[in-house]
Every structure is written in structure tokens, then in C-alpha cells.
């Protein structure tokens, strides 16, 4: 994983769950299951994202910060 960002998305049962946006290193073979399995082993279970989206790059503002509103709009379109 080169970089990642997580946003909260609505969930009927839990209220809100994490959705991860991941940029992989060039040539890396990574799938959604392996990302979720890895996060289950490391942070607390409630921090494990329920879904993963792979992107070529995270949207950033001129200051270099991730623009999470653009990640939300990607979620709403899907």
C-alpha cells in the first residue's frame, strides 16, 4: 500500500462503518480481501473497513491534504 484514506459511510446495523480508499505500490498485487484481513489483525475490530476501493491516486487539495468530500462523491456514485 502506497497510501490510504478512510471515510465513514452509513450502515443500517452499526450506524456508520469505514470505507477504505487504497493506492497500491506499482506492480503490487493486492485485493480487497487481503486489505480487510490485514486490518482485522492490527487495529481494533471496529476500525476495520467494511469495503475497499482501489484508486490510482487519492484526490488532494493544493496543500497536499486528501479531499475526503471527493471520496464521498465517489461513494455516492457507486
Secondary structure, DSSP 8 states (H G I E B T S, - for coil): --EEEEEEEEETTTEEEEEEEEE--TT----HHHHHHHHHHHS-GGGS-SEEEE-SS--B-TTS-B-HHHHHHHHHH-
